[in-house]
Amino acid sequence: MTESALKPPLPDHLSIDPRSPHHVAAVFEQDIGIRFNDKERFDVDEYCISEGWIKVPAGKAVDRKGRPLLIKLKGTVEAFYR
């Protein structure tokens, strides 16, 4: 078997938050990369390829529960395994 056969396909919408309905634990067993507008990003919390957006932390701001506030950036999104 090849390496690509062992990896699950990357979903269209994925979140790193385990409470999200878009969290897929099997995908996070491998290292994932996100390319946004032809530049690799390392701070992505959530993405959607079909709608063309990513969510990233907005600086050091946090909500009442201590989670970072997220902003949505629109553009070309590409997800890949490293």
C-alpha positions in Angstrom: 0.0 0.0 0.0 1.1 3.5 -0.7 1.2 6.3 1.9 -1.7 8.2 0.2 -3.9 5.0 0.6 -3.4 5.1 4.3 -4.5 8.7 4.8 -8.2 9.7 4.9 -9.3 12.2 2.3 -9.3 15.8 3.6 -12.8 17.1 4.1 -14.2 20.3 2.5 -14.8 21.9 5.9 -12.5 21.1 8.9 -12.1 22.5 12.4 -9.4 21.9 15.0 -12.0 22.4 17.8 -13.1 18.9 19.1 -16.6 20.3 20.0 -17.3 21.4 16.4 -19.4 19.2 14.2 -16.7 19.7 11.5 -13.9 18.1 13.6 -12.6 14.8 12.1 -10.1 13.2 14.5 -8.8 10.7 12.0 -7.5 13.5 9.8 -5.4 15.0 12.6 -3.3 11.8 13.0 -1.2 13.1 10.1 0.3 16.6 9.6 -1.9 18.9 7.6 -1.0 22.1 5.7 -3.2 24.9 4.6 -2.3 27.2 1.7 -4.3 30.4 1.6 -3.9 32.7 -1.4 -0.8 30.8 -2.5 0.9 31.3 0.9 1.2 28.6 3.6 -0.5 29.5 6.9 0.3 27.9 10.3 -2.4 29.6 12.4 -5.6 28.3 10.8 -8.3 27.0 13.2 -11.0 26.2 10.7 -11.4 26.2 6.9 -13.9 25.6 4.1 -12.5 25.0 0.6 -15.8 25.3 -1.3 -16.8 28.6 0.3 -13.2 29.9 0.2 -12.5 31.0 3.8 -10.4 30.3 6.8 -10.7 31.3 10.5 -7.6 32.5 12.3 -7.1 34.0 15.8 -7.5 37.8 16.0 -4.3 38.7 17.9 -4.3 38.1 21.6 -8.0 38.7 22.1 -10.0 36.0 23.9 -13.6 35.5 24.8 -15.2 35.0 28.2 -14.2 31.3 28.3 -10.5 32.0 27.4 -10.8 30.8 23.7 -9.2 33.1 21.1 -11.5 35.3 19.0 -11.5 34.2 15.4 -11.7 36.3 12.2 -12.8 35.0 8.9 -10.6 35.7 5.9 -11.8 35.0 2.3 -9.7 33.8 -0.5 -8.4 30.7 -2.2 -8.0 27.7 0.2 -6.0 24.6 -0.4 -5.5 21.8 2.2 -2.8 19.1 1.8 -0.9 16.5 3.8 2.7 17.3 4.5 
